[in-house]
Amino acid sequence: MAEALPRPDLSVVVPVMNEAENIAPLVREIVSALLGHATFEIVYVDDGSTDGSFERLRALRAEFPMLRAQRHARRRGQSAAVLTGVKAARAAVIATLDGDGQNEDRK
């Protein structure tokens, strides 16, 4: 039987939709900011991307074991992706970041 992973102090939830090129730089930035300060996981939620975002996430797992990836089979929207990530998060403290490093101003 596999050992349960210890619960992290922080879960960082990142929804993405066709952000393949932004994934690795943001993962590296998150890891750089948090490593040595807290135990953490990074939970990406691919919201039906068609550009290889999910495959990029899977490939990065070898380098970043704290990275987890969820996937929507079809686009459901940013709010649904955030909710999926929050539900998957294992930490009591959850932070969210946009996959391209910025949120649109929706007036």
Phi, psi and omega in degrees: 000135182288144177285140177288139176289144177295147180289128180286162175286329188218138170247128176254116183258129183229107175279140178222149174216109182054055180238032186309318184287339182268348188294303184300314179300321180289320177302313180298321179295317179297312181299315179300320182287328189256334185302126181089352180254332182197157169278140186207162170230155176243119183249104176270142174236113178275116184266064175074032180300152177240009185252012181089013180303314183294320178296321177297317178300314181299320180293324181289341181302328179297324181273329185233089183294344178279357180274130175235150182227133174246160182216133169268133181294331177220162183295129179237354178104158184299317181298318178295322179294319177298316179299317177301316179294319179296319178295327181277341184298144181256347182270158176283336179252127184233131174244147176241144176226148175280146186295338178254011177082005178207151174253141176293148173275111183256095181266000000 
